[in-house]
Amino acid sequence: DAFIGLDQITQVAPIIEQMFGKTREEDPSNLGTEKPHYIPDYDTPRFRLTPKHFAYVKIAEGCNHPCSFCIIPKIRGQHRSRTQESVVKEVKELVRSGVKEVNLISQDTTYFGMDKWEGRRPNPRSGVDSTRGESLSSLIRELNAIKGDFWIRLLYTHPAHWSDELIQTIA
């Protein structure tokens, strides 16, 4: 047995090969890292399990909220956004392939891009503000400009990051 974390996702095959010589009685290998840094990108190999008409697009990984009932920050690490360019490139390709419903997902979708803002870092209550850099609002506007017949669904938003700008962008 081997326990792996997010940072080892690209090393699954070598890890499995390494485990073949071990017996079940030996201690399991714990290869997970304490603070993961991995984030999938446009170039990450992908095998879609959804029907052709919809797809999930992971826009960020991790979470910065210290909710007492949730273990996600411990397992997934701090929030890390993909670049807006990477997400747009992936969605363009999905739409070109016939996807009609694009589901944007992460543990905290509304925090997209805010982890990369220059200057004062946003706090857990900061609203979306694209004047400070990439944000969910700027991402939605870029995705809306893609040619094609499709719609966008947002999953796993956190109410602390909703702002008038985000509401206006969605409208």
Backbone as CSV, one residue per row, in Angstrom:
resi,resn,N_x,N_y,N_z,CA_x,CA_y,CA_z,C_x,C_y,C_z
1,ASP,0.832,-1.177,0.000,0.000,0.000,0.000,0.878,1.243,0.000
2,ALA,0.373,2.295,-0.612,1.074,3.579,-0.595,0.038,4.680,-0.462
3,PHE,0.311,5.614,0.416,-0.536,6.779,0.566,0.150,7.917,-0.173
4,ILE,-0.590,8.535,-1.102,-0.012,9.641,-1.855,-0.868,10.880,-1.657
5,GLY,-0.267,12.024,-1.912,-0.990,13.284,-1.832,-1.067,13.923,-3.199
6,LEU,-1.553,15.140,-3.233,-1.701,15.857,-4.497,-0.373,16.039,-5.228
7,ASP,0.696,16.286,-4.481,1.988,16.543,-5.122,2.551,15.304,-5.825
8,GLN,2.024,14.133,-5.534,2.525,12.908,-6.157,1.645,12.417,-7.309
9,ILE,0.636,13.183,-7.673,-0.328,12.730,-8.684,0.338,12.402,-10.026
10,THR,1.390,13.128,-10.380,2.072,12.865,-11.657,3.070,11.712,-11.542
11,GLN,3.227,11.169,-10.341,4.193,10.078,-10.122,3.511,8.763,-9.770
12,VAL,2.235,8.630,-10.055,1.488,7.438,-9.665,2.095,6.175,-10.267
13,ALA,2.396,6.170,-11.546,2.942,4.962,-12.192,4.259,4.523,-11.552
14,PRO,5.256,5.408,-11.388,6.496,4.964,-10.725,6.280,4.492,-9.286
15,ILE,5.347,5.111,-8.576,5.068,4.694,-7.196,4.496,3.283,-7.187
16,ILE,3.578,2.993,-8.092,2.995,1.645,-8.185,4.083,0.634,-8.516
17,GLU,4.950,0.977,-9.477,6.051,0.072,-9.836,6.946,-0.187,-8.633
18,GLN,7.220,0.824,-7.836,8.051,0.701,-6.644,7.398,-0.224,-5.615
19,MET,6.075,-0.221,-5.538,5.353,-0.997,-4.538,5.268,-2.482,-4.886
20,PHE,5.494,-2.866,-6.150,5.330,-4.252,-6.561,6.208,-5.232,-5.788
21,GLY,7.391,-4.810,-5.359,8.296,-5.715,-4.659,8.002,-5.879,-3.181
22,LYS,7.028,-5.160,-2.655,6.744,-5.194,-1.219,5.589,-6.136,-0.904
23,THR,5.604,-6.672,0.311,4.490,-7.527,0.748,3.497,-6.670,1.519
24,ARG,2.309,-7.185,1.695,1.263,-6.444,2.399,1.611,-6.234,3.879
25,GLU,2.441,-7.103,4.434,2.791,-7.003,5.849,3.749,-5.853,6.127
26,GLU,4.461,-5.374,5.105,5.393,-4.267,5.304,4.619,-2.978,5.573
27,ASP,5.260,-2.048,6.236,4.620,-0.767,6.511,4.247,-0.075,5.211
28,PRO,3.056,0.517,5.155,2.688,1.257,3.946,3.583,2.484,3.783
29,SER,3.851,2.829,2.540,4.647,4.018,2.255,3.746,5.232,2.309
30,ASN,4.143,6.243,3.079,3.397,7.488,3.137,4.207,8.529,2.375
31,LEU,3.765,8.842,1.166,4.501,9.728,0.284,3.875,11.115,0.190
32,GLY,2.823,11.348,0.942,2.146,12.647,0.908,3.017,13.739,1.511
33,THR,2.862,14.948,0.979,3.593,16.086,1.524,2.693,16.837,2.496
34,GLU,3.289,17.472,3.485,2.505,18.157,4.507,1.758,19.370,3.955
35,LYS,2.406,20.148,3.086,1.773,21.329,2.499,1.842,21.211,0.979
36,PRO,0.791,20.666,0.352,0.822,20.456,-1.099,0.952,21.764,-1.880
37,HIS,1.619,21.660,-3.024,1.808,22.815,-3.905,1.256,22.571,-5.309
38,TYR,0.928,21.334,-5.627,0.504,20.963,-6.983,-0.818,21.609,-7.362
39,ILE,-0.912,22.026,-8.613,-2.165,22.523,-9.187,-2.211,22.048,-10.635
40,PRO,-3.296,21.396,-11.073,-3.365,20.970,-12.470,-3.367,22.180,-13.393
41,ASP,-2.910,21.986,-14.616,-2.820,23.061,-15.591,-3.410,22.577,-16.914
42,TYR,-3.395,23.451,-17.909,-3.931,23.085,-19.222,-3.223,21.856,-19.788
43,ASP,-1.928,21.745,-19.532,-1.126,20.653,-20.085,-1.216,19.356,-19.286
44,THR,-1.916,19.357,-18.157,-2.044,18.150,-17.349,-2.864,17.119,-18.117
45,PRO,-2.316,15.905,-18.312,-3.103,14.879,-19.019,-4.422,14.636,-18.295
46,ARG,-5.458,14.405,-19.086,-6.790,14.319,-18.509,-7.597,13.235,-19.205
47,PHE,-8.366,12.509,-18.428,-9.287,11.515,-18.958,-10.668,11.891,-18.457
48,ARG,-11.505,12.429,-19.353,-12.842,12.883,-18.955,-13.781,11.700,-18.788
49,LEU,-14.479,11.684,-17.666,-15.445,10.633,-17.381,-16.880,11.106,-17.554
50,THR,-17.051,12.373,-17.912,-18.389,12.938,-18.086,-18.881,12.691,-19.510
51,PRO,-20.200,12.794,-19.729,-20.712,12.735,-21.094,-20.109,13.874,-21.932
52,LYS,-20.183,13.756,-23.249,-19.552,14.736,-24.140,-20.079,16.153,-23.979
53,HIS,-21.303,16.316,-23.481,-21.909,17.646,-23.444,-21.529,18.480,-22.227
54,PHE,-20.862,17.900,-21.200,-20.422,18.740,-20.078,-19.067,18.295,-19.541
55,ALA,-18.399,19.235,-18.872,-17.074,18.946,-18.322,-16.831,19.794,-17.079
56,TYR,-16.027,19.254,-16.188,-15.576,19.988,-15.016,-14.207,20.581,-15.311
57,VAL,-14.019,21.838,-14.926,-12.733,22.505,-15.113,-12.252,22.966,-13.742
58,LYS,-11.176,22.358,-13.276,-10.596,22.707,-11.972,-9.837,24.014,-12.131
59,ILE,-10.304,25.080,-11.456,-9.676,26.393,-11.618,-8.718,26.726,-10.477
60,ALA,-8.819,25.994,-9.377,-7.938,26.236,-8.226,-7.939,25.001,-7.348
61,GLU,-7.009,24.971,-6.433,-6.886,23.858,-5.496,-6.635,24.427,-4.104
62,GLY,-7.180,23.808,-3.078,-6.941,24.230,-1.704,-7.939,25.263,-1.216
63,CYS,-7.775,25.643,0.058,-8.698,26.595,0.676,-8.008,27.312,1.832
64,ASN,-8.347,28.591,2.019,-7.758,29.397,3.090,-8.692,29.597,4.285
65,HIS,-9.869,28.994,4.256,-10.834,29.187,5.343,-10.590,28.163,6.451
66,PRO,-10.435,28.617,7.684,-10.183,27.697,8.798,-11.480,27.223,9.470
67,CYS,-12.418,26.740,8.705,-13.687,26.287,9.274,-13.445,25.110,10.222
68,SER,-14.051,25.148,11.387,-13.812,24.120,12.408,-14.322,22.743,11.990
69,PHE,-15.277,22.684,11.085,-15.874,21.420,10.669,-15.193,20.799,9.451
70,CYS,-14.172,21.468,8.896,-13.638,21.052,7.595,-12.139,20.750,7.650
71,ILE,-11.731,19.694,6.971,-10.337,19.261,6.943,-9.649,19.633,5.622
72,ILE,-10.392,20.212,4.673,-9.843,20.495,3.339,-8.537,21.283,3.381
73,PRO,-8.404,22.371,4.155,-7.120,23.084,4.147,-5.940,22.207,4.578
74,LYS,-6.181,21.261,5.484,-5.115,20.355,5.926,-4.755,19.348,4.837
75,ILE,-5.749,18.879,4.105,-5.518,17.868,3.071,-5.053,18.507,1.762
76,ARG,-5.747,19.526,1.326,-5.487,20.148,0.030,-4.487,21.299,0.081
77,GLY,-4.227,21.834,1.255,-3.289,22.949,1.389,-3.953,24.295,1.160
78,GLN,-3.133,25.342,1.141,-3.610,26.699,0.910,-4.147,26.850,-0.514
79,HIS,-5.033,27.813,-0.706,-5.627,28.078,-2.021,-4.546,28.426,-3.040
80,ARG,-4.607,27.787,-4.218,-3.690,28.049,-5.323,-4.497,28.089,-6.612
81,SER,-4.510,29.228,-7.269,-5.269,29.386,-8.513,-4.427,29.018,-9.721
82,ARG,-5.079,28.444,-10.712,-4.447,28.310,-12.022,-4.369,29.706,-12.616
83,THR,-3.643,29.862,-13.707,-3.661,31.152,-14.389,-4.960,31.251,-15.183
84,GLN,-5.437,32.457,-15.339,-6.641,32.685,-16.128,-6.424,32.192,-17.557
85,GLU,-5.242,32.452,-18.099,-4.910,32.028,-19.465,-5.048,30.515,-19.618
86,SER,-4.590,29.757,-18.636,-4.674,28.301,-18.683,-6.124,27.825,-18.684
87,VAL,-6.953,28.419,-17.842,-8.366,28.027,-17.761,-9.081,28.363,-19.074
88,VAL,-8.841,29.553,-19.605,-9.480,29.976,-20.859,-9.084,29.037,-21.990
89,LYS,-7.817,28.687,-22.057,-7.327,27.772,-23.094,-8.031,26.411,-23.000
90,GLU,-8.183,25.901,-21.780,-8.861,24.616,-21.595,-10.325,24.693,-21.996
91,VAL,-11.010,25.762,-21.592,-12.429,25.899,-21.923,-12.628,26.061,-23.428
92,LYS,-11.763,26.823,-24.086,-11.864,26.953,-25.552,-11.798,25.587,-26.219
93,GLU,-10.870,24.763,-25.773,-10.723,23.423,-26.349,-11.948,22.558,-26.046
94,LEU,-12.478,22.655,-24.846,-13.674,21.882,-24.496,-14.876,22.303,-25.342
95,VAL,-15.073,23.605,-25.524,-16.183,24.110,-26.344,-16.003,23.664,-27.786
96,ARG,-14.776,23.737,-28.263,-14.476,23.289,-29.636,-14.818,21.810,-29.809
97,SER,-14.683,21.019,-28.726,-14.958,19.581,-28.809,-16.435,19.245,-28.595
98,GLY,-17.276,20.271,-28.362,-18.709,20.034,-28.252,-19.299,20.168,-26.857
99,VAL,-18.506,20.556,-25.883,-19.027,20.726,-24.525,-20.006,21.894,-24.496
100,LYS,-21.164,21.680,-23.879,-22.199,22.713,-23.770,-22.279,23.301,-22.365
101,GLU,-21.883,22.531,-21.359,-21.924,23.010,-19.972,-20.531,22.891,-19.366
102,VAL,-19.964,24.035,-19.004,-18.644,24.087,-18.380,-18.855,24.346,-16.891
103,ASN,-18.440,23.399,-16.066,-18.577,23.508,-14.620,-17.243,23.937,-14.023
104,LEU,-17.160,25.173,-13.540,-15.947,25.654,-12.901,-15.954,25.183,-11.455
105,ILE,-14.881,24.479,-11.054,-14.844,23.927,-9.703,-13.515,24.219,-8.998
106,SER,-13.601,24.287,-7.712,-12.473,24.309,-6.783,-13.083,24.236,-5.395
107,GLN,-12.265,24.198,-4.368,-12.836,24.167,-3.028,-13.463,25.522,-2.676
108,ASP,-12.963,26.605,-3.266,-13.517,27.953,-3.058,-13.398,28.715,-4.373
109,THR,-14.338,28.496,-5.260,-14.309,29.077,-6.606,-14.262,30.603,-6.578
110,THR,-14.948,31.226,-5.637,-14.997,32.691,-5.609,-13.654,33.321,-5.246
111,TYR,-12.716,32.555,-4.709,-11.401,33.083,-4.326,-10.414,33.019,-5.500
112,PHE,-10.876,32.565,-6.666,-9.993,32.411,-7.821,-9.205,33.699,-8.097
113,GLY,-7.896,33.556,-8.266,-7.020,34.662,-8.617,-6.598,35.536,-7.460
114,MET,-7.374,35.560,-6.392,-7.094,36.464,-5.276,-5.793,36.110,-4.558
115,ASP,-5.366,34.862,-4.628,-4.117,34.444,-3.996,-2.893,35.010,-4.718
116,LYS,-3.093,35.579,-5.895,-1.977,36.128,-6.683,-1.940,37.653,-6.685
117,TRP,-2.872,38.281,-5.982,-2.929,39.741,-5.988,-1.667,40.339,-5.392
118,GLU,-1.207,41.432,-5.988,-0.043,42.173,-5.484,-0.444,43.030,-4.290
119,GLY,0.531,43.370,-3.463,0.258,44.261,-2.333,-0.425,43.538,-1.197
120,ARG,-1.324,44.219,-0.523,-2.008,43.658,0.641,-2.809,42.415,0.254
121,ARG,-2.546,41.322,0.929,-3.231,40.064,0.632,-4.700,40.149,1.038
122,PRO,-5.586,39.554,0.256,-6.995,39.540,0.641,-7.186,38.672,1.884
123,ASN,-8.130,39.042,2.702,-8.412,38.228,3.884,-9.590,37.301,3.587
124,PRO,-9.928,36.423,4.523,-11.024,35.489,4.263,-12.380,36.131,4.010
125,ARG,-12.504,37.446,4.174,-13.777,38.120,3.931,-13.718,39.060,2.724
126,SER,-12.601,39.129,2.015,-12.461,40.040,0.877,-13.395,39.648,-0.258
127,GLY,-14.056,40.643,-0.826,-14.916,40.408,-1.980,-14.100,40.390,-3.260
128,VAL,-14.672,39.840,-4.317,-14.009,39.782,-5.614,-13.825,41.198,-6.155
129,ASP,-12.609,41.523,-6.576,-12.272,42.859,-7.079,-11.231,42.706,-8.179
130,SER,-11.663,42.711,-9.438,-10.734,42.453,-10.546,-9.811,43.629,-10.849
131,THR,-9.962,44.761,-10.155,-9.008,45.856,-10.356,-7.655,45.496,-9.735
132,ARG,-7.627,44.474,-8.880,-6.387,44.075,-8.202,-5.663,42.939,-8.913
133,GLY,-6.240,42.388,-9.961,-5.621,41.274,-10.683,-6.681,40.300,-11.153
134,GLU,-6.246,39.125,-11.544,-7.185,38.099,-11.996,-8.160,37.779,-10.869
135,SER,-9.398,37.508,-11.262,-10.441,37.183,-10.289,-11.491,36.335,-10.976
136,LEU,-12.427,35.848,-10.216,-13.516,35.081,-10.823,-14.291,35.951,-11.804
137,SER,-14.447,37.233,-11.506,-15.148,38.139,-12.432,-14.407,38.257,-13.754
138,SER,-13.102,38.481,-13.698,-12.344,38.627,-14.950,-12.325,37.307,-15.716
139,LEU,-12.268,36.181,-15.004,-12.307,34.875,-15.666,-13.640,34.667,-16.375
140,ILE,-14.741,34.966,-15.699,-16.063,34.783,-16.315,-16.196,35.665,-17.558
141,ARG,-15.709,36.897,-17.484,-15.784,37.782,-18.662,-14.981,37.208,-19.830
142,GLU,-13.808,36.670,-19.551,-12.983,36.057,-20.614,-13.682,34.829,-21.197
143,LEU,-14.256,34.006,-20.332,-14.943,32.803,-20.807,-16.183,33.167,-21.605
144,ASN,-16.873,34.213,-21.195,-18.074,34.655,-21.902,-17.751,35.121,-23.323
145,ALA,-16.522,35.561,-23.550,-16.110,36.045,-24.873,-15.753,34.913,-25.839
146,ILE,-15.674,33.687,-25.348,-15.353,32.544,-26.207,-16.506,32.301,-27.166
147,LYS,-16.191,32.124,-28.436,-17.206,31.838,-29.451,-17.732,30.419,-29.255
148,GLY,-19.043,30.274,-29.346,-19.636,28.954,-29.224,-20.915,28.993,-28.415
149,ASP,-21.630,27.890,-28.466,-22.912,27.753,-27.779,-22.698,26.912,-26.531
150,PHE,-22.493,27.571,-25.383,-22.254,26.875,-24.124,-22.654,27.776,-22.961
151,TRP,-22.766,27.200,-21.774,-23.025,27.986,-20.569,-22.036,27.578,-19.495
152,ILE,-21.942,28.428,-18.490,-20.980,28.239,-17.401,-21.747,28.021,-16.109
153,ARG,-21.330,27.025,-15.352,-21.916,26.767,-14.039,-20.800,26.932,-13.004
154,LEU,-21.089,27.633,-11.925,-20.123,27.822,-10.839,-20.472,26.878,-9.695
155,LEU,-19.502,26.126,-9.237,-19.725,25.225,-8.124,-18.808,25.592,-6.964
156,TYR,-19.305,25.449,-5.766,-18.538,25.608,-4.534,-18.039,27.033,-4.326
157,THR,-18.960,27.968,-4.325,-18.599,29.354,-4.021,-18.708,29.570,-2.516
158,HIS,-17.952,30.530,-2.016,-18.004,30.861,-0.585,-18.665,32.229,-0.455
159,PRO,-19.668,32.375,0.401,-20.405,33.646,0.476,-19.546,34.849,0.871
160,ALA,-18.429,34.633,1.549,-17.591,35.758,1.990,-16.990,36.527,0.814
161,HIS,-16.840,35.883,-0.332,-16.161,36.519,-1.459,-17.104,37.055,-2.536
162,TRP,-18.388,36.968,-2.309,-19.316,37.561,-3.258,-19.213,39.083,-3.142
163,SER,-19.277,39.747,-4.274,-19.212,41.210,-4.289,-20.186,41.718,-5.343
164,ASP,-20.450,43.001,-5.330,-21.322,43.586,-6.356,-20.758,43.335,-7.746
165,GLU,-19.434,43.434,-7.864,-18.814,43.192,-9.180,-19.089,41.777,-9.671
166,LEU,-18.946,40.793,-8.801,-19.195,39.409,-9.203,-20.649,39.204,-9.585
167,ILE,-21.560,39.756,-8.818,-22.990,39.646,-9.125,-23.294,40.304,-10.471
168,GLN,-22.728,41.479,-10.708,-22.935,42.180,-11.982,-22.360,41.381,-13.150
169,THR,-21.182,40.788,-12.959,-20.563,39.982,-14.018,-21.424,38.782,-14.361
170,ILE,-21.933,38.119,-13.364,-22.797,36.947,-13.603,-24.079,37.384,-14.298
171,ALA,-24.626,38.510,-13.884,-25.856,39.013,-14.509,-25.611,39.315,-15.979
